[in-house]
Amino acid sequence: MVKLDKIYTRGGDGGDTSLATGARRRKDDIRVEAFGVIDETNAAIGVARLAIEARDAALDEMLARIQNELFDLGAELATPIDAKKPIDPKMRLVITPSQVEHVEKDIDLLNSELSSLKSFVLPGGMPAAAHLHVARTICRRAERVMVTLGETKGEELSPTAFAYINRLSDFLFVASRYVNRDRGDVLWEPGATR
């Protein structure tokens, strides 16, 4: 499916880029922004994985699967539906309901080992937890951009794609708490510094 022999093409030197369909869009186009922030989320997860301890190998496997799924999501976002140029559905990569369900099962599994929250959590604790919080905040930005994309005239956004990114931000939150499970969450103390 992908073959990259030459990394630079000079095609984007004028401020536009190609979608998977071959159509050109400005680099600040909302669709390009959407798959760009998905890429940022993926990179942040990659950094978080560097800090995952050996005892959390199962979490690392979950994150590895998610990184691959984020490429699937980026491919979906980079391949808009165009009634004038239909794409063979077998050739269009999309996020599936089973991928959403898998993330939900992972959330439930990790969360089953955690205590209930009595306050909001501050990003921090173990290095992996802090990195997962960064990934979560980037993922939340991806959600906001995808909402804008879905509300843009002439653009379509799969409800499944939005459900996936929404669930992923929840997963990253729970994963950060899971990494801190022995140390404990870093909790917000309202008004503590007044």
ABEGO torsion letter per residue (X at the ends): XBBBABABAGAAAAGBBBBAAGBBBBAABAAAAAAAAAAAAAAAAAAAAAABBAAAAAAAAAAAAAAAAAAAAAAAAABBBBAABBBBAAABBBBBAAAAAAAAAAAAAAAAABBBBABBBBBEEBAAAAAAAAAAAAAAAAAAAAAAAAABBGBBBBAAAAAAAAAAAAAAAAAAAAAAAAAEBBBBBBGAAX
